[in-house]
Each structure stands twice: as structure tokens, then as C-alpha cells.
Amino acid sequence: MAYEVNFTNGTVAKLVEDGITDSTYSVKLVGKNVTSYGEVFAENFIGLLENHANTTAPTNPVSGQLWFNTAASSVSGVAPKTIGVYNGTQFKPLGGANISATEPSTPSTGDLWFDTTNDQLKVYSGASFILVGPAYSEVDGKTGPIVETVTDSTSATHLITKIYNSDPSTPAGSAVVATISKDATFTLAAASQFPGFTSTIKPGIQLSSSVANVQFHGEATSLSGFSSSDFLSAIANDTSTGTLGILNDGGLTIGASSDCTITVSGNDTTIKNITSDGDLILSVNDGGVQTSVITVDGATSRALVNADPTTTLGIATKGYVDTEVSTSNTYADGLITTLKSGASAGYDTFAEVETQIGNVSSGSTSGLSLKVAKSGDTMTGALTLSADPTASLHAATKAYVDASVSSVTPGSTTNGYGTRTVSTNAPSGGSDGDIHYRY
């Protein structure tokens, strides 16, 4: 009599007839009165024990059935030497990723898929497979940040992030374009060195020295506390509220064709207009009008000013000097004419005046020998003074001396005090001390 075999959920798996071995499923169902049933049961148990280990998936699997893939490569998404479970549609890796070159069909949320085309691991979100990593595909080459351990010259280890980049046309040419490190600057050991980084690793982001024209690009809003407006632009008009210094002798170059240069050599400063026959112009705003004051003419190598001078320290032009010289000549000629008009014959030319001056000079020189020297001298004749002296050190005249002597009065206790009289007869009267000489 046939018997019914049910699944765990109670549904009928198979009605097995007497005397047959049913192969509807991966394990055989033995009907009544089947000879050699022991071998069939034993093989079923072995299949269950080994999870149907084979290079191909079991035929006629049922949901929940396990299969161990013994193939050297993945089969139906089940990796080599791993177990897959049948989900009613396909075998899925048990505790691992689906391994295939194409996206698995009917995935479940959380399913993992190792994409063998790009060598990337992905997870199913319920809507699509999302990349877990790495960020780059095998087709494009190693690209993106990868954390690695390196050793320095003292054998100490450091954790750094290498930022790789490649080219789809040459994925094998992937290179490190920058590193990120938080450690103080250290020197790489020889074994840890790599292209672009053969010396030191510095804290922060460090760019490769072997990538051509490598630099930071983009718009920065601040740098070490400075805002972007604190820096002068190299590509647009800009202004500065601070001083600008060029601390090298190469100096400053101005102009679309580098026409003007300011350079320093030793203690000398040179301003050049390097354009052939180009001028150097010094200009000022004169009452709202831009005016050229001095022009150095490149074609003639001469300096020109814009007007004649009006102040003492003004720059004299040739025209100004010529005019002044002409005016001075006219003025001098007029004075000479006036002088000549009042001169008598023999004195109306410079030659004649010069002759007379020479005569006077010669006569004066010989006449000087007749003068009394201030330092003291001996006179050969009498000296007559203009008047009696009025100061203590004036020279005294004879009259002044005589008057002064005659008025001298002898002292009362000395001989000769009184009046002195010379006569033949005795004077009448008299006083004590008078003297009379009778002849």
C-alpha cells in the first residue's frame, strides 16, 4: 500500500508507491517491499551527512536543503569549499557572499555578493546591491584611500592613509597621489618607501613628489585663521591695505610683455623700459589733470621736462637757459654802453681801463712805502694832529701839554708854592711862598 511523505510544514512532498524507489528529490524515497532498501537509506544518510558535497548543485533540491561546493571555483554563487542553502529558487551561500560575475537573481535584504568582474563586495539593500568595498573596481585599478602600516628609520611603525588613483586605460598604473598622517614628521625606512614618498612623511595631507603638476585646486575660504579675502589674487585685480615687499634683487616686473622692470644691484636701483625706443614717464595729477612732468625719451636717451622752471630749485630747460643768457647779454651790453657813454677818451674801452688800473695799482704800490705802519714806524718829519686829545690814549698836541703844565699848582709843603715873579722892582703885596727874581 502506498504511503504519503510530508514536508515539515505539513504539505505533501510525495505519495510513494509500493515496490519503487522515488527520485523526485535529492534523496530517494523507498516504497514498501523494495529490495536492497538498506543501500538506499545508507546513501541518503551519507548525502545528508556530507551536505550533498559535489562540484555541482544537487538536482531537485527543496527549500532549506544544504549543499557543499567541492568545485575549485564558485558555482551558482556558492564559493569553493563552502555551504549553500536552497531558498526555493537557487542555492545561496550560507553565512557568506554570493560569488558570481553577474548580479544574483531574487536576492534578499542583507545578501552579500562578491562581484568577480570588479573584485568588489556588495550588499543587497532590498532594492539594489550597494557597494561595500573596495571603492575602486578591478577594471579601473586601485583608486581611493587605503590604510596601511609603514615603518620609519628607527623601526617604529606608523599608520597612514594612502590615497591612490589610476587610469581606466592603464589600471595597473595606479599610484599614490597623497598621504594622510597624524604623526609628527618621520623618515621612512627603505622597505616602506614608495614612489613619490622616498624620504619623509609629514602630518596632515602630503602630496606626491612624483605626480606631475600635483597641487591643491579649488576655492579656500580660510587658511590658518586667515580668510580668502586676506590674500592677493594672482589672476584678478586686487588691492592690499598692508605694505608689499619684494625681498630679492630680481625685483619687480610689470606689463603684459614684461615691459618694465625694477631691479637692485649692490647699492644701485635700476628702473628699465625694455621695449625698444619706449619712454619712461613721470606723471602727476595737477589739480585733477594728469600731467607728465618728466619724460625720458627712449629713442634719444634724453630726459625732458614739461615746462621752464618757476622756482629757485626748478629744473632748467635748454630753452630757459638760452633765453636767460640772451637776456643777460642784452642787459650787460646796455650797462657797458652806459658806462662808455660817460667815459672820456682813453677810458672808453676795457683795454684802456685795464691799462689805467694797472698804472694806479703800480703807483699805489710805490706810494705805500711812504705810509706809517700801524705796528710802529719812524717818521722823517713832524706830525700835526687835528685837535687836542679827548681820550686817555689820544696823542697830545704841544698846546695841550703847555696848558696842562702851566696850570700845575705846587703842593703847600713844597718849595715854590705861590706866585713866581721876574722883574727889576719888587712886587707890591704878596703871599706866603711867592718867589721874586730881580734882575
C-alpha positions in Angstrom: 0.0 0.0 0.0 1.4 3.5 -1.0 2.4 6.0 1.8 2.4 9.8 1.9 5.6 11.7 2.7 5.1 15.3 4.0 7.3 18.4 4.4 7.9 19.9 7.8 5.1 22.4 7.2 2.6 19.6 6.6 2.3 19.9 2.9 2.6 16.7 0.9 6.0 16.1 -0.5 5.3 12.8 -2.3 3.0 9.8 -2.4 5.4 6.8 -2.7 4.0 3.7 -4.4 4.9 0.2 -3.2 7.9 -1.5 -4.7 9.6 1.6 -6.2 12.4 3.9 -5.2 11.3 7.5 -5.9 13.9 10.0 -7.1 11.8 13.2 -7.1 14.2 14.8 -4.6 17.9 14.8 -4.0 17.3 11.9 -1.5 15.5 8.8 -2.6 12.2 7.8 -1.2 11.8 4.0 -0.7 8.4 2.4 -1.2 7.2 -0.8 0.5 8.7 -4.2 -0.5 11.7 -2.6 -2.2 14.7 -4.9 -2.2 18.2 -3.5 -1.3 16.5 -0.7 0.6 19.3 -0.7 3.1 21.8 0.7 0.5 19.3 3.4 -0.5 18.8 4.5 3.1 22.6 4.5 3.8 23.3 6.6 0.7 20.6 9.0 1.8 22.2 9.4 5.2 25.6 9.8 3.7 24.3 12.6 1.3 22.7 14.3 4.3 25.9 13.9 6.3 28.1 15.5 3.6 25.5 18.1 2.6 25.5 16.6 -0.9 29.1 17.6 -1.4 29.8 17.8 -5.1 31.1 20.0 -7.8 27.5 20.7 -9.0 24.4 21.6 -7.0 22.0 18.8 -6.2 19.1 18.2 -8.6 15.6 18.6 -7.4 16.5 20.4 -4.2 13.9 21.5 -1.7 13.9 24.8 0.3 16.3 24.7 3.2 18.5 22.0 1.6 22.2 22.3 2.1 24.9 21.8 -0.5 28.7 21.8 0.0 30.5 23.0 -3.2 33.6 21.0 -3.8 34.5 22.7 -7.1 37.6 24.8 -7.4 35.5 27.9 -8.3 32.2 29.3 -7.3 29.1 27.5 -8.6 25.7 29.2 -8.7 27.1 31.9 -6.4 28.4 29.4 -3.8 32.1 29.8 -3.2 34.5 26.9 -3.3 34.6 24.7 -0.2 31.6 26.5 1.3 28.0 25.5 2.0 25.0 27.0 0.2 21.3 26.7 1.2 18.5 26.4 -1.3 16.0 29.2 -0.9 13.3 27.7 -3.2 14.9 29.3 -6.3 18.6 28.9 -6.0 21.4 28.0 -3.7 22.7 30.9 -1.7 25.9 31.0 0.4 25.3 30.0 4.0 27.0 32.8 6.1 28.9 34.1 3.1 28.6 36.0 -0.1 27.2 35.1 -3.5 30.1 34.8 -5.8 29.5 35.5 -9.4 30.3 37.8 -12.3 26.7 38.9 -12.6 24.2 40.1 -10.0 22.4 37.3 -8.2 18.7 36.9 -9.1 15.9 37.1 -6.4 18.3 38.4 -3.7 17.1 39.1 -0.1 17.8 42.1 2.0 21.3 41.7 3.6 22.5 39.3 1.0 26.2 39.7 0.1 27.5 39.4 -3.4 31.2 39.3 -4.4 31.4 40.7 -7.9 34.1 38.7 -9.6 34.1 41.1 -12.6 35.2 44.1 -10.4 36.5 42.2 -7.3 34.1 44.2 -5.1 31.8 43.1 -2.2 28.2 44.4 -2.4 25.2 44.1 -0.1 21.5 44.0 -1.1 19.5 46.8 0.4 16.1 45.4 -0.5 16.1 47.5 -3.7 19.6 47.1 -5.1 23.1 46.0 -4.4 25.2 48.7 -2.6 29.0 48.7 -2.8 30.7 47.7 0.5 34.3 47.9 -0.8 36.8 48.5 -2.1 35.7 51.8 -3.6 37.6 51.1 -6.8 36.9 48.3 -9.2 39.5 45.9 -10.5 38.8 47.1 -14.0 39.6 50.7 -13.1 42.6 49.9 -10.9 43.3 50.7 -7.3 41.7 54.1 -6.5 40.8 55.8 -3.3 42.0 55.8 0.4 43.7 52.7 1.8 45.0 52.4 5.3 48.5 50.9 5.6 51.2 50.4 8.2 54.7 51.7 7.4 58.0 51.6 9.3 60.3 54.5 10.0 64.1 54.6 10.1 64.0 53.8 13.8 61.9 50.7 13.2 58.8 52.3 14.8 55.5 51.7 13.0 53.0 54.3 11.8 49.5 54.1 10.5 49.0 56.2 7.4 46.3 56.6 4.7 47.4 56.3 1.2 45.2 57.9 -1.5 45.5 56.0 -4.7 44.4 57.0 -8.2 44.6 55.2 -11.5 43.6 55.5 -15.2 40.9 53.1 -16.7 43.1 52.7 -19.7 46.1 51.5 -17.5 44.6 50.2 -14.2 48.0 48.6 -13.3 49.5 52.1 -13.3 47.8 53.0 -10.0 49.8 55.4 -7.9 49.7 57.1 -4.5 48.9 60.8 -5.1 48.8 61.8 -1.4 49.1 60.6 2.2 47.3 61.4 5.4 49.1 61.1 8.7 48.6 62.4 12.2 52.1 61.6 13.5 55.0 64.1 13.7 57.3 64.1 10.7 59.2 60.8 10.4 61.7 59.3 7.9 60.5 56.2 6.0 62.6 53.0 6.3 63.9 51.9 2.9 61.5 48.9 2.9 58.5 51.2 3.4 59.3 53.8 0.8 57.1 54.0 -2.3 57.0 56.3 -5.5 56.6 59.9 -4.6 57.4 59.3 -0.9 61.1 58.2 -0.6 62.1 60.5 2.3 59.7 61.7 5.0 56.0 61.5 5.9 54.6 64.8 7.3 51.5 65.3 9.4 48.3 66.3 7.5 47.9 65.8 3.8 51.1 65.4 1.9 51.2 65.4 -1.9 53.4 63.1 -4.0 56.6 64.4 -5.5 56.4 62.1 -8.5 53.0 63.2 -9.9 53.4 65.9 -12.4 51.9 69.3 -11.6 50.3 67.9 -8.4 48.8 70.7 -6.2 45.6 71.6 -4.3 42.9 73.1 -6.5 39.6 74.8 -5.6 38.3 77.7 -3.5 39.6 78.1 0.0 37.5 80.2 2.5 40.2 80.3 5.2 43.8 79.3 5.9 45.3 79.2 9.4 42.9 81.8 10.7 43.0 83.9 7.5 40.0 84.4 5.3 40.2 84.2 1.5 39.9 88.0 1.3 43.2 88.3 3.2 45.2 87.1 0.2 46.0 89.0 -3.0 44.7 87.4 -6.2 47.1 86.3 -8.9 44.5 86.2 -11.6 42.3 89.3 -11.0 42.6 93.0 -10.0 43.1 93.3 -6.2 44.2 95.7 -3.5 46.2 95.5 -0.2 45.8 97.5 3.0 49.3 96.4 4.1 52.8 97.0 2.7 54.1 94.9 -0.2 57.8 93.8 -0.1 59.8 92.0 -2.8 62.8 90.9 -0.9 65.1 89.9 -3.7 67.4 91.8 -6.2 65.5 90.4 -9.1 62.8 92.9 -8.2 59.5 93.7 -9.9 58.3 93.1 -13.5 55.3 94.9 -14.9 53.4 94.7 -18.2 51.7 92.0 -20.3 55.1 91.7 -22.2 57.2 92.3 -19.1 58.0 95.7 -20.4 59.1 97.4 -17.1 61.5 96.0 -14.5 62.8 97.4 -11.2 66.0 95.6 -10.1 68.7 96.1 -7.5 72.5 95.5 -7.9 74.6 96.2 -4.9 73.6 99.7 -3.7 72.1 100.7 -7.1 68.5 100.5 -8.2 67.6 100.4 -11.9 64.2 101.1 -13.5 64.0 99.9 -17.1 61.7 100.1 -20.0 62.9 97.1 -22.0 60.7 97.9 -25.1 62.7 99.3 -28.0 62.5 103.1 -28.0 60.0 103.0 -25.2 59.8 106.1 -22.9 59.9 106.4 -19.1 57.3 109.0 -18.0 56.9 110.5 -14.5 53.3 111.9 -14.3 51.3 113.6 -11.5 47.7 114.7 -11.0 47.9 118.5 -11.3 44.6 119.9 -10.0 42.6 117.0 -11.5 44.6 116.9 -14.7 47.0 114.0 -15.2 50.2 115.8 -16.3 53.6 114.4 -17.5 56.4 116.1 -15.6 59.5 114.3 -16.8 59.8 112.1 -19.9 62.9 110.0 -20.6 62.8 109.6 -24.4 63.8 106.1 -25.3 64.6 107.0 -28.9 67.0 109.8 -28.0 68.1 108.7 -24.5 67.4 112.2 -23.2 65.3 113.5 -20.2 62.8 116.2 -21.0 60.7 118.3 -18.5 57.3 119.7 -19.4 57.9 123.4 -18.7 60.5 126.1 -17.8 61.3 126.4 -14.1 59.4 129.0 -12.0 61.1 128.4 -8.6 64.7 128.5 -7.5 65.1 124.7 -7.4 63.2 124.1 -10.6 64.9 122.1 -13.4 66.3 124.5 -16.0 65.5 123.6 -19.6 67.8 124.4 -22.5 65.3 127.0 -23.8 65.1 128.7 -20.4 68.9 128.9 -20.1 69.3 130.2 -23.7 66.7 132.9 -23.0 68.2 133.9 -19.8 71.7 134.1 -21.3 70.4 136.2 -24.2 68.6 138.5 -21.7 71.8 138.8 -19.6 73.9 139.6 -22.6 71.5 142.4 -23.6 71.4 143.7 -20.1 75.3 143.6 -19.8 75.6 145.2 -23.2 73.4 148.1 -22.1 75.4 148.6 -18.9 78.6 148.7 -20.8 77.2 151.1 -23.3 76.1 153.4 -20.4 79.5 153.2 -18.8 81.2 154.0 -22.1 78.9 156.9 -22.8 80.1 158.7 -19.7 83.8 158.0 -20.1 86.3 160.3 -21.6 88.7 159.5 -24.4 91.3 157.0 -23.3 88.9 155.3 -20.8 86.0 154.1 -23.0 87.3 150.6 -23.7 88.1 147.8 -21.3 91.7 147.7 -22.6 92.1 151.4 -21.8 90.5 151.0 -18.3 92.7 147.9 -17.7 95.8 150.0 -18.5 94.8 152.8 -16.2 94.0 150.3 -13.4 97.5 148.9 -13.8 99.0 152.3 -13.6 97.1 153.2 -10.5 98.0 149.8 -9.0 101.7 150.4 -9.7 101.6 153.9 -8.3 99.7 152.7 -5.2 102.2 150.0 -4.6 105.2 152.5 -4.6 103.2 155.0 -2.5 102.6 152.5 0.2 106.2 152.7 1.2 105.7 156.3 2.4 102.9 155.4 4.8 103.3 155.0 8.6 103.0 151.4 9.7 100.4 150.5 12.3 102.8 148.2 14.0 105.2 151.1 14.7 107.4 153.3 12.5 110.0 156.2 12.4 108.9 159.5 10.9 111.3 161.7 9.0 109.1 164.9 9.5 106.8 166.5 12.1 103.2 165.1 12.6 100.5 167.6 13.1 97.4 166.5 15.0 93.9 167.6 14.1 93.0 168.7 17.6 93.7 168.3 21.3 93.1 164.8 22.7 89.8 163.9 24.2 90.5 160.4 25.4 93.3 159.0 27.6 95.1 157.2 24.8 94.9 160.0 22.2 98.2 161.6 21.1 98.7 165.1 22.9 99.4 168.3 21.0 102.1 170.8 22.2 99.4 173.4 23.1 97.5 170.8 25.2 100.8 169.9 27.1 101.8 173.6 27.6 98.4 174.5 29.1 98.4 171.5 31.3 101.9 172.2 32.7 101.2 175.9 33.4 98.2 175.1 35.4 100.1 172.9 37.8 100.0 174.2 41.4 102.8 173.0 43.7 101.9 171.5 46.9 101.7 173.7 50.1 104.6 172.0 51.8 107.0 172.2 48.9 109.3 175.0 47.7 107.9 177.2 45.1 104.4 177.4 46.4 102.8 180.7 45.4 103.3 183.3 42.6 106.6 183.5 40.7 107.6 187.0 39.6 110.6 188.1 37.5 111.1 191.8 37.4 113.6 194.7 38.3 111.4 196.0 41.0 109.9 194.2 44.0 106.3 193.4 43.6 103.8 195.0 45.9 101.9 192.8 48.3 102.3 189.0 48.1 101.5 185.8 49.9 103.5 183.2 51.7 105.5 181.2 49.3 105.7 183.8 46.5 109.0 184.0 44.7 110.5 187.1 43.2 113.6 187.1 40.9 115.1 190.6 40.5 117.5 191.2 37.7 
